[in-house]
């Protein structure tokens, strides 16, 4: 039976089996190389209810209540090829790698170390302010439960979004730090 576009049901099924076999093969190779445990034990989700610690090499250290943007993404590039029957085949392949900016939030304090780090960028000392850093999620008894190490990090933004004492729901002031970086690896 031919489907729209002249593709037979049999070739569509064969394609599905090839994809499934390829996925199985990728998992098997990862397991053989030690990238995956033989039988992954069930682990509970990590909670950041007890905080996030930022450590900057030769720079500030601080505790935060929230972190956003730990990760990377790749642009998706369409690669066009011509199949044996002359039809156009579009494959999606990874393009340029982009690191996400990391945003950390905490209650404003008297500690000025983040502001001094940001002041280096404002003064044009980009090389002096670009440092290695680590972000650690702390568990219930303040033990590390997850950790990322980054390099080429610098404070691209540091703000206190609002200090309005007349707000309908007054709370405490929040400092928001954005770190732009050149790479990040989860080490724990």
Beta strands, then each sheet from edge to edge (+ up, - down):
strand 1: 52-56
strand 2: 61-64
strand 3: 66-68
strand 4: 72-82
strand 5: 88-99
strand 6: 102-107
strand 7: 131-138
strand 8: 144-160
strand 9: 174-180
strand 10: 183-186
sheet 1: 2+ 1- 7+ 8- 9+ 6- 3+
sheet 2: 2+ 1- 7+ 8- 10+
sheet 3: 4+ 5-
end
